[in-house]
Amino acid sequence: MFLTLGLLILALLGTPLFIVIATGAILGFYLSDIDLQAIPIEYFRITDMPVLIAIPLFAFTGYLLSESKAPHRLVRLTNAFLGWLPGGLAIVALSACSIFTAFTGASGVTIIALGALLYPALLEAGYREKFSLGLVTTSGCLGLLFAPALPLILFAVIAQQMGLGRPVSVDDMFLAGILPGLLMLFLLSLWSISHRPAHSTRPFSLPEAWAALKGAAWEAPLPIVVLGGIYSGYFAISEAAAVTAFYVLVVELLIYRDIPWRRLPAVMRQSMVLVGGILVILGASLASTNYLIDAQVPTHLFETIRALVSDKLTFLLLLNVFLLILGTMLDIFSSIVLIVPLLLPIAIGYDIDPVHFGIIFLANLQLGYLTPPVGMDLFIASYRFGRPIMELYRSTLPWFLILLVSVLLIAYWPALSLWLPGRL
């Protein structure tokens, strides 16, 4: 009890997260008379995970894309092919942001990179300012359920290391996120269509579509390179990550020449700082997880919850509420490495498939970026567009409610997440 309280105080005082986790693991092992070599062994063990190499490679790919003019080409391409639909520009914004977030793995980067393009374009097309502000802010968190988003990979890594007897592969997580992600896009698109201004569509232009396709000819195949290579059996996840990183490096530096060579070391450094933070927290978390399992903390926690919550549906409701609150306080990577080891065994105890649990977990944390009062994307958008935070609350509320309905559907409709992995 005192140990938990002390660690909580350290976290509230702003102590780096990996120090809090590692301290908890060290004290736990020490008090249990377990050799402290267990902690460095966990750091060594993560170096032996073949899928781990995908994290730095996909992170580097995302940073390269965000530094290039890929956002401009992506918006032009989607606008050329979707702009003729009712509410076409809004659907373009939703689609472009979800694709970009899937590759960068960071919603805030999407708001900053694409917001400057999409927000003025929406206003110019006649969309109301409140609607446009809410759309661009909300669009930033879309895409975290689409491959090759880093949270999908990290969840699979954590679940595999727990050895719970139910395999959770990165391939399964990639497939499981497709239909839930499309559901979110579909519901938000319906809302966008119902609130489109008069004359908001643009006629389809074959010359413009061809020009946009030629302009993005080297970047448009990226999803095919990643997913096609993996599911055709040509690439493992780590190999697909290497091919994708090399492909984007050649395209952005040698073909488009958006990024000068002198800028490359800085891009590499920025991406590896993110990866380093993830790996340091991951190693400490795995050590902490081993202590929790040895101390049977998940088992005791499950027994306590089981005594209070007897049915699966109520547990799912409480899980959604908890994860929404969690998403406002912790970033998605920290939440995965900290909370998944505690909650996943409990979810399995309620007969929830671990892949389904992973999609529920990520969908809630994705929504947490928009949850008042401290959703991260709300503050990023407030800073990016120079608007008061209260205005962001009001602008994003309808979008938040639609996504909340999506999250509940994902939680209570397991087939939405499990149908594709079961088929493929």
C-alpha positions in Angstrom: 0.0 0.0 0.0 2.7 2.4 1.0 4.8 1.4 -2.0 1.9 2.2 -4.4 1.2 5.5 -2.7 4.9 6.5 -2.8 5.1 5.7 -6.6 1.9 7.7 -7.2 3.4 10.7 -5.4 6.6 10.4 -7.5 4.5 10.3 -10.7 2.4 13.4 -9.7 5.6 15.3 -8.9 6.7 14.8 -12.5 9.2 12.0 -12.1 9.9 10.4 -15.5 7.6 7.4 -16.1 10.3 4.8 -16.6 11.9 5.8 -13.3 8.6 5.3 -11.5 8.1 1.9 -13.1 11.6 0.7 -12.6 11.6 1.9 -8.9 8.4 -0.1 -8.4 10.0 -3.2 -9.9 13.2 -2.9 -7.9 11.4 -2.4 -4.6 9.0 -5.2 -5.4 11.8 -7.7 -6.3 13.9 -6.6 -3.3 11.0 -7.0 -0.8 10.3 -10.4 -2.3 13.9 -11.5 -2.1 14.2 -11.9 -5.9 17.5 -11.3 -7.5 17.6 -7.8 -9.0 19.3 -9.2 -12.1 15.8 -9.9 -13.3 15.5 -6.3 -14.4 18.5 -6.1 -16.8 17.5 -9.6 -18.0 14.2 -8.1 -19.2 16.0 -5.4 -21.1 18.2 -8.0 -22.7 15.1 -10.1 -23.5 13.4 -7.4 -25.5 16.5 -7.2 -27.8 15.7 -10.9 -28.7 12.2 -10.1 -30.0 12.2 -10.2 -33.9 9.2 -8.0 -34.2 10.8 -5.3 -32.1 12.9 -3.9 -35.0 9.6 -2.9 -36.7 9.1 -0.1 -34.1 12.1 2.0 -34.8 11.8 1.5 -38.6 8.1 2.4 -38.8 8.8 5.4 -36.4 11.6 6.6 -38.8 9.2 6.2 -41.8 6.6 8.3 -40.1 9.0 11.1 -39.2 10.3 11.1 -42.8 6.8 11.5 -44.2 5.9 14.2 -41.7 9.0 16.2 -42.7 8.4 15.9 -46.4 5.6 17.3 -48.6 3.8 14.0 -48.5 0.8 15.6 -46.6 0.3 18.1 -49.5 0.3 15.3 -52.1 -1.9 13.1 -50.0 -4.6 15.8 -49.6 -4.5 16.6 -53.3 -4.8 12.9 -54.2 -7.7 12.2 -51.9 -9.4 15.4 -52.9 -9.1 14.6 -56.6 -10.8 11.2 -56.1 -13.2 11.9 -53.3 -14.0 15.6 -53.7 -17.0 15.0 -55.9 -18.9 13.2 -53.1 -21.5 15.0 -51.0 -19.4 16.5 -48.2 -16.4 15.4 -50.2 -13.8 17.8 -48.7 -14.7 16.7 -45.2 -14.4 13.0 -46.2 -11.1 13.9 -47.8 -9.9 15.4 -44.5 -11.0 12.4 -42.5 -9.4 9.9 -45.0 -6.1 11.8 -45.4 -5.7 12.3 -41.6 -6.3 8.6 -40.9 -3.8 7.5 -43.4 -1.2 9.9 -42.2 -1.7 9.1 -38.5 -1.4 5.3 -39.3 2.1 5.9 -40.7 3.3 8.5 -38.2 1.6 6.9 -35.1 1.0 10.4 -33.6 -2.2 12.3 -33.7 -0.6 15.6 -32.7 1.7 15.4 -35.7 -1.3 15.0 -38.0 -3.0 18.1 -36.6 0.1 20.2 -37.0 1.1 18.8 -40.5 -2.3 18.6 -42.1 -4.3 21.2 -40.1 -2.7 24.1 -42.0 -3.9 22.6 -45.3 -7.3 21.4 -44.4 -8.7 24.0 -42.0 -8.5 26.9 -44.4 -9.7 24.7 -47.3 -12.8 23.7 -45.3 -13.6 27.3 -44.5 -13.1 28.3 -48.1 -15.5 25.6 -49.2 -18.2 27.0 -47.0 -18.1 24.7 -44.0 -18.9 26.5 -40.7 -15.9 27.4 -38.5 -17.1 25.3 -35.5 -17.6 22.3 -37.8 -14.2 22.7 -39.5 -12.4 23.1 -36.2 -14.0 20.0 -34.7 -13.3 17.9 -37.8 -9.6 18.8 -38.1 -9.1 18.2 -34.3 -11.0 14.9 -34.4 -9.3 13.7 -37.5 -5.9 13.8 -35.8 -6.7 10.8 -33.6 -8.1 8.7 -36.5 -5.8 6.1 -38.0 -4.3 4.5 -34.8 -6.3 1.4 -35.5 -4.9 1.1 -39.1 -1.6 -0.7 -40.0 1.2 0.0 -39.5 0.4 2.3 -36.5 3.0 1.7 -33.7 0.3 1.2 -30.9 -0.9 -2.0 -32.7 2.6 -3.3 -32.8 3.4 -2.4 -29.2 0.3 -4.0 -27.9 1.1 -7.3 -29.6 4.6 -7.2 -28.2 3.4 -6.7 -24.7 0.7 -9.4 -25.0 3.2 -11.9 -26.5 5.7 -11.4 -23.6 3.0 -12.1 -21.0 2.7 -15.7 -22.2 -1.0 -16.0 -21.5 -1.5 -19.0 -23.7 -3.6 -17.1 -26.3 -1.4 -15.9 -29.2 -1.6 -12.3 -30.2 0.4 -11.6 -33.4 1.0 -8.2 -35.0 -0.7 -9.6 -38.1 -3.8 -10.2 -36.1 -3.8 -6.7 -34.7 -3.3 -5.2 -38.1 -6.3 -7.1 -39.4 -8.5 -6.6 -36.4 -8.2 -2.8 -36.5 -9.4 -2.5 -40.1 -13.2 -2.8 -39.7 -13.4 -0.8 -36.4 -11.3 1.9 -38.0 -13.6 2.0 -41.0 -16.6 2.1 -38.8 -15.3 5.3 -37.2 -14.6 6.8 -40.6 -18.0 5.8 -41.9 -20.0 7.3 -39.0 -18.0 10.5 -39.0 -18.4 10.7 -42.8 -22.2 10.5 -42.4 -22.1 13.3 -39.9 -20.0 15.3 -42.4 -22.4 14.7 -45.2 -25.4 15.8 -43.1 -23.7 19.1 -42.3 -22.2 19.9 -45.7 -22.7 23.4 -47.0 -24.7 24.0 -50.3 -22.5 23.6 -53.4 -19.7 22.0 -51.4 -19.0 19.3 -54.0 -16.6 19.7 -56.9 -17.0 18.0 -60.2 -14.7 15.1 -60.9 -11.9 16.1 -63.2 -10.0 13.3 -64.9 -7.0 15.5 -65.7 -6.7 16.7 -62.1 -7.1 13.1 -60.8 -4.4 11.9 -63.2 -2.1 14.8 -62.2 -2.6 14.2 -58.5 -2.0 10.4 -59.0 1.2 11.2 -60.9 2.3 13.6 -58.2 1.8 11.0 -55.5 2.7 8.0 -57.7 5.6 7.0 -55.4 3.8 7.4 -52.1 0.3 6.0 -53.1 1.6 2.4 -53.1 2.8 2.5 -49.5 -0.2 0.7 -47.9 0.1 -1.9 -50.6 3.8 -2.3 -49.9 3.2 -2.8 -46.2 0.0 -4.8 -46.1 0.4 -6.6 -49.4 3.9 -7.7 -48.5 2.8 -9.0 -45.1 -0.4 -10.8 -46.0 1.0 -12.3 -49.3 3.7 -14.0 -47.2 6.6 -12.2 -48.9 7.5 -10.2 -45.7 7.5 -10.7 -42.0 6.6 -7.6 -40.0 10.2 -6.6 -39.4 11.1 -7.1 -43.1 8.0 -5.1 -44.2 9.2 -2.3 -41.8 12.7 -2.4 -43.3 11.4 -2.3 -46.9 9.0 0.5 -46.1 11.7 2.6 -44.4 14.1 2.1 -47.2 11.4 2.8 -49.8 10.3 6.1 -48.1 14.0 7.1 -47.7 14.7 6.7 -51.4 11.4 8.4 -52.4 11.7 11.5 -50.2 15.4 12.1 -50.5 16.3 10.9 -54.0 13.1 11.2 -56.0 11.0 14.0 -54.6 14.0 15.6 -52.8 11.7 17.1 -50.2 14.3 16.5 -47.4 17.9 17.6 -47.9 20.6 15.2 -46.9 21.8 17.6 -44.2 18.4 17.3 -42.5 18.4 13.5 -42.4 20.5 13.2 -39.2 18.1 15.4 -37.3 15.1 13.4 -38.5 16.8 10.2 -37.5 17.6 11.7 -34.1 14.0 12.9 -33.5 12.5 9.5 -34.4 15.0 7.5 -32.3 14.4 9.7 -29.2 10.7 8.6 -29.4 11.8 5.0 -29.9 14.3 5.2 -27.1 11.7 6.4 -24.7 9.3 3.6 -25.7 12.1 0.9 -25.3 13.2 2.2 -21.9 9.6 2.2 -20.6 9.0 -1.2 -22.2 12.0 -2.8 -20.5 11.0 -1.4 -17.1 7.4 -2.4 -17.7 8.3 -6.0 -18.5 10.3 -6.2 -15.3 7.4 -4.8 -13.4 5.0 -7.1 -15.1 7.1 -10.1 -14.0 7.0 -9.0 -10.4 3.2 -8.5 -10.6 2.8 -12.0 -12.1 5.0 -13.5 -9.4 3.1 -11.7 -6.7 -0.2 -12.8 -8.4 -1.4 -9.3 -8.5 -3.6 -9.8 -11.7 -5.1 -12.9 -10.1 -6.0 -11.1 -6.9 -7.3 -8.1 -8.8 -9.4 -10.4 -11.0 -10.9 -12.1 -7.9 -11.7 -8.7 -6.4 -13.4 -7.4 -9.6 -15.1 -10.7 -10.1 -16.7 -10.5 -6.7 -18.1 -7.0 -7.6 -18.8 -7.5 -11.3 -20.3 -10.8 -12.2 -21.0 -10.4 -16.0 -18.9 -9.6 -19.0 -21.1 -6.8 -20.3 -20.8 -4.8 -17.1 -17.1 -5.3 -17.0 -16.8 -4.0 -20.6 -18.8 -0.9 -19.6 -16.5 -0.2 -16.6 -13.5 -1.0 -18.8 -14.5 1.7 -21.3 -15.1 4.3 -18.6 -11.7 3.5 -17.0 -9.8 3.6 -20.4 -11.4 6.9 -21.4 -10.2 8.5 -18.2 -6.8 6.9 -18.6 -6.5 8.3 -22.1 -6.8 11.8 -20.8 -3.9 11.4 -18.4 -1.3 9.2 -20.2 0.0 9.0 -23.7 -1.0 5.9 -25.6 2.5 4.2 -25.4 2.8 4.6 -21.6 -0.8 3.4 -21.2 -0.1 0.2 -23.2 3.1 -0.8 -21.3 1.6 0.1 -17.9 -2.0 -1.0 -18.0 -2.2 -3.9 -20.5 -0.2 -6.3 -18.2 -2.8 -5.6 -15.4 -6.0 -5.7 -17.4 -5.4 -8.3 -20.1 -5.4 -11.3 -17.7 -8.6 -9.9 -16.2 -10.2 -9.5 -19.6 -9.3 -13.1 -20.5 -10.9 -14.2 -17.2 -14.1 -12.7 -18.5 -13.6 -14.7 -21.8 -12.7 -11.6 -23.8 -10.5 -12.5 -26.8 -7.1 -10.7 -26.3 -7.1 -9.3 -29.9 -10.6 -7.9 -29.3 -9.4 -6.5 -26.0 -6.5 -4.8 -27.8 -8.8 -3.0 -30.2 -11.1 -1.9 -27.4 -8.1 -0.7 -25.5 -6.6 1.3 -28.4 -10.0 2.7 -29.5 -10.7 4.1 -26.1 -7.2 5.6 -25.8 -7.7 7.1 -29.2 -10.8 8.7 -28.0 -9.1 9.8 -24.8 -7.1 12.4 -26.9 -10.4 14.2 -27.3 -11.8 13.7 -23.8 -12.2 16.9 -21.8 -10.8 18.4 -19.7 -7.2 17.4 -20.6 -7.4 15.5 -23.9 -4.0 16.1 -25.6 -5.4 16.8 -29.1 -7.6 19.6 -27.7 -4.6 21.5 -26.4 -2.5 20.9 -29.6 -5.4 22.2 -31.8 -5.9 25.1 -29.4 -2.3 26.1 -29.8 -2.2 25.3 -33.6 -5.3 27.3 -34.5 -5.1 30.0 -31.8 -8.5 29.2 -30.4 -9.6 29.1 -26.7 -9.7 25.6 -25.2 -13.4 26.0 -24.4 -14.1 26.6 -28.0 -12.4 23.4 -28.8 -14.5 21.6 -26.3 -17.7 22.8 -27.9 -16.5 22.2 -31.5 -15.4 18.6 -30.9 -18.4 17.5 -28.7 -20.5 16.1 -31.6 -17.5 14.3 -33.0 -16.6 12.9 -29.6 -20.1 11.5 -29.1 -20.1 9.8 -32.5 -16.7 8.2 -31.7 -18.0 7.2 -28.3 -20.9 5.3 -30.1 -18.2 3.7 -32.3 -16.2 2.6 -29.2 -19.3 1.0 -27.6 -20.1 -0.8 -30.8 -16.5 -2.1 -31.0 -16.6 -3.2 -27.4 -20.0 -5.0 -27.6 -19.7 -6.4 -31.1 -16.6 -8.7 -31.0 -17.0 -9.9 -34.6 -16.2 -6.4 -35.8 -12.6 -6.9 -34.6 -12.3 -10.7 -34.9 -13.9 -11.5 -38.3 -11.0 -10.6 -40.5 -8.3 -12.3 -38.4 -10.5 -15.4 -38.3 -10.9 -15.3 -42.0 -7.3 -14.5 -43.0 
